[in-house]
């Protein structure tokens, strides 16, 4: 397809970017640290770390890792919410040449076991609040190095002691756990590493930086192998797209509310480092009242979010009093931004939400609306610099303008592969280098892309993909369940929620019993919100459960 989108690029946005500008993410950070050494880099819980602080801490942390059995290419999991410890651990791991396995701290034991084993992780850095989950599966994994941290560890003395005491003793947010005696604490790692030798490990473009776990277009969680080149390309693409608004000339202030283990937030954070920006880390964005209070403290210039986050803020007392006069860009992604939310957001804040689109497999950015957009369009924007898109029919033929087909992407941000899954990689990446997204889209003659559908069975809950196969597999393992089918149903707060249809094996099975079981086995957003018991499920002539018939059944009440 002709690159018609180029004619609608904003002034100054280049057709291409050069990923060779940096050899690795570590080199990018090192240059930023030299340029912006005295600037604040991160703020959380009232504590501010400068670029110089981060440089020294990551050096010391990396030294400990490198001198304690971890070598280039080893996988290390990070399992915590947005705290100052997260970027320290992440950057240190990258400087030591390790592959970071970003891990959702809300994972159940089953989910954590799968990710640790699939990635082959041999080390983990984990917040104590979630250490009991690790304890459950530790003997079934290859984990040898365990580093624990507490919420207040980098909050400074004496606040760190107070915060940790309140969290553990007053609020009782840390379940009892027991880990091996070789487990070491985060601050001990920093102290020990200070006295150890270290030289940044030599990394090249094709070395893997992250294993980002996703279901892709199927239900099995697998690691998208994102190289240093993939990540550098995408942050440079984002910079090229919004540099008219956001740049390094004056210090930008980023609000980082989305969790750093999510690809959208991860790349935005790397972009902030490139600019010498300050990132304000929001540890618990679900506490909307606390979030609004935090927003009111900062003259922030950039925030990325998902529809549910924007909607939640709009419905929180005091949000309409937050000063948005310094804000330059509000970027929406991870899920479709609803028109009603976009319109209300602009009405309240005076700042439009610039909608974007991406995938874990594309590091994640693919399309973004021009930053001079003022009103909601329903489009996901134009392909960003060095990015090609097309839509293909089920025969693999490219469609013409305004004809729907599967959206396909080609560019330097597209993943290397699914980790150790050549067959699944071949299923989504064709011989011409196109990544098949599984989303159905149209491209108009101006190059703007609009999503019109997605794989019918994919359920999106608050920006996270939920795959019916996984939900069904978990529910079917309950001894009182005979058969199960899962679908997504509309929900105002989270776009969709999971509903399951169940045929009982044992008639004593209750809705509460099954929901309690699901909450034990799955992260909350994957758990069904509704259950309907049926005598039988609709099936094809070969016995496959027909989810489209379940959707029809739901629509007809």
Secondary structure as GFF3:
##gff-version 3
##sequence-region A 1 557
A	DSSP	three_ten_helix	4	8	.	.	.	ID=ss1
A	DSSP	three_ten_helix	19	21	.	.	.	ID=ss2
A	DSSP	alpha_helix	25	35	.	.	.	ID=ss3
A	DSSP	beta_strand	40	44	.	.	.	ID=ss4
A	DSSP	beta_strand	47	50	.	.	.	ID=ss5
A	DSSP	alpha_helix	51	66	.	.	.	ID=ss6
A	DSSP	beta_strand	75	79	.	.	.	ID=ss7
A	DSSP	alpha_helix	84	95	.	.	.	ID=ss8
A	DSSP	beta_strand	99	102	.	.	.	ID=ss9
A	DSSP	alpha_helix	109	119	.	.	.	ID=ss10
A	DSSP	beta_strand	123	127	.	.	.	ID=ss11
A	DSSP	three_ten_helix	128	130	.	.	.	ID=ss12
A	DSSP	alpha_helix	131	137	.	.	.	ID=ss13
A	DSSP	three_ten_helix	138	140	.	.	.	ID=ss14
A	DSSP	beta_strand	145	149	.	.	.	ID=ss15
A	DSSP	alpha_helix	159	165	.	.	.	ID=ss16
A	DSSP	pi_helix	166	170	.	.	.	ID=ss17
A	DSSP	beta_strand	184	185	.	.	.	ID=ss18
A	DSSP	alpha_helix	186	193	.	.	.	ID=ss19
A	DSSP	beta_strand	208	214	.	.	.	ID=ss20
A	DSSP	beta_strand	222	227	.	.	.	ID=ss21
A	DSSP	alpha_helix	228	242	.	.	.	ID=ss22
A	DSSP	beta_strand	253	256	.	.	.	ID=ss23
A	DSSP	alpha_helix	263	275	.	.	.	ID=ss24
A	DSSP	beta_strand	278	281	.	.	.	ID=ss25
A	DSSP	alpha_helix	288	295	.	.	.	ID=ss26
A	DSSP	beta_strand	302	305	.	.	.	ID=ss27
A	DSSP	alpha_helix	307	314	.	.	.	ID=ss28
A	DSSP	three_ten_helix	319	321	.	.	.	ID=ss29
A	DSSP	beta_strand	329	332	.	.	.	ID=ss30
A	DSSP	alpha_helix	339	349	.	.	.	ID=ss31
A	DSSP	beta_strand	353	359	.	.	.	ID=ss32
A	DSSP	three_ten_helix	360	362	.	.	.	ID=ss33
A	DSSP	beta_strand	364	368	.	.	.	ID=ss34
A	DSSP	beta_strand	382	383	.	.	.	ID=ss35
A	DSSP	beta_strand	387	392	.	.	.	ID=ss36
A	DSSP	beta_strand	405	411	.	.	.	ID=ss37
A	DSSP	beta_strand	417	418	.	.	.	ID=ss38
A	DSSP	alpha_helix	422	428	.	.	.	ID=ss39
A	DSSP	beta_strand	435	443	.	.	.	ID=ss40
A	DSSP	beta_strand	449	454	.	.	.	ID=ss41
A	DSSP	beta_strand	458	461	.	.	.	ID=ss42
A	DSSP	beta_strand	464	467	.	.	.	ID=ss43
A	DSSP	alpha_helix	468	476	.	.	.	ID=ss44
A	DSSP	beta_strand	481	491	.	.	.	ID=ss45
A	DSSP	beta_strand	495	504	.	.	.	ID=ss46
A	DSSP	alpha_helix	511	521	.	.	.	ID=ss47
A	DSSP	three_ten_helix	524	526	.	.	.	ID=ss48
A	DSSP	beta_strand	528	533	.	.	.	ID=ss49
A	DSSP	alpha_helix	547	555	.	.	.	ID=ss50
###
